[in-house]
Amino acid sequence: MASSTTTIDLAPKQDSEQTGNPSPSTTISPSVPTNPYTTAHAHLLTHGFVILPATLFPSFSLPSLRAAATRLTHSARTGHWPYIRTLPKQFPPWPSDPSHGIWGVQHLLHPSNPDALLFARSYFDSELLRYACAMMGMTSSKNNEKDGREELVMELYNLLVRPDDKFALRWHRDDIAADATKEEEEARLCPPEGKPSAKHTQWNLALYDDASLIVVPGSHRRARTEVERNAHPYEDDMPGQMVVRLKAGEVVFYDNNILHRGVYDSSVERATLHGSVGSVGGGERARNVLQHGVGEWVGGIKYLEGEEEWMRVAEGMRERLVELGRVSGDVGFFSKEE
Ligand SMILES: O=C(O)CCC(=O)C(=O)O
């Protein structure tokens, strides 16, 4: 665990040969006492992402998570797990037929997954949730019991895997369409001072080294430039782009409206846990979350308080997701045909 005076290198690994960009790095000096949660949040606000070292999350057992990921991925590739991301489709909904290949495995916490409890322990991990709270601007510290976890809403927990064939995602923001005008982008991304903090956050936790995610640092706070707007959707050399290189066990939190894409190597093993959580009052998240189908099964599970300490927080989060589904009705899809 990081104490407030430990040196925590929150610097993303810069792919300087590829981009030639200055590194958007933050290194906390050992001599200056800092709060690692607020430092990480500040980095996210400035650059649109922040990489956290594996040492911050000692309760994650990579061997156990890898074994469970391997089991579920095998089920998915062989047609025994219907909740999948299929090639060549980028956005939900996805069919449940894996015959053209998959690039993701959905619904790790689904009750029919024999390893759902193992994945739940990682999704609801108290330290991870402390960082998630911090990313949404809620105060976090080790000694603060009321650190915002009571306001969290369960969202998605999926697994991103090596595709069976050559595959990449186009440049996108998760919740702003590619045909949005400059003014529409600015209305979403350049809020006036004093606007309330983000109502959700998302992360990738790499179980193996992973260099699939590519971002344009800083693009979460501005409209696209003319070059970005006119670029090919699969442009391999976007100005300022940066490969997010994760070592196994590292976690990247990122703003889902940063300009980003995925570029995959079908010959390199990938098992990256892809999670998100919200906070109460984030009704605008309904489509992004519910379009994945989580509402169809989350009402049928329960985390039993008293069995394990984390379950009290988990059960509250689950109930708030059920409520989001109840009040939201039919939310449709972000980009149904793509
Ligand atoms: O593969 C990744 O890490 C990126 C995934 C992504 O961009 C998405 O699911 O929208």
The ligand as an SDF file (V2000), in Angstrom:
LIG
                    3D

 10  9  0  0  0  0  0  0  0  0999 V2000
   -9.2750   -2.4760  -26.0700 O   0  0  0  0  0  0  0  0  0  0  0  0
   -9.2830   -1.4630  -25.3670 C   0  0  0  0  0  0  0  0  0  0  0  0
   -8.5820   -1.3350  -24.3690 O   0  0  0  0  0  0  0  0  0  0  0  0
  -10.1830   -0.3200  -25.7630 C   0  0  0  0  0  0  0  0  0  0  0  0
  -11.6130   -0.7160  -25.7900 C   0  0  0  0  0  0  0  0  0  0  0  0
  -12.4940    0.3980  -26.2180 C   0  0  0  0  0  0  0  0  0  0  0  0
  -12.0500    1.4120  -26.6840 O   0  0  0  0  0  0  0  0  0  0  0  0
  -13.9180    0.2800  -26.0890 C   0  0  0  0  0  0  0  0  0  0  0  0
  -14.4150   -0.7620  -25.6250 O   0  0  0  0  0  0  0  0  0  0  0  0
  -14.6270    1.2570  -26.4470 O   0  0  0  0  0  0  0  0  0  0  0  0
  1  2  2  0
  2  3  1  0
  2  4  1  0
  4  5  1  0
  5  6  1  0
  6  7  2  0
  6  8  1  0
  8  9  2  0
  8 10  1  0
M  END
$$$$
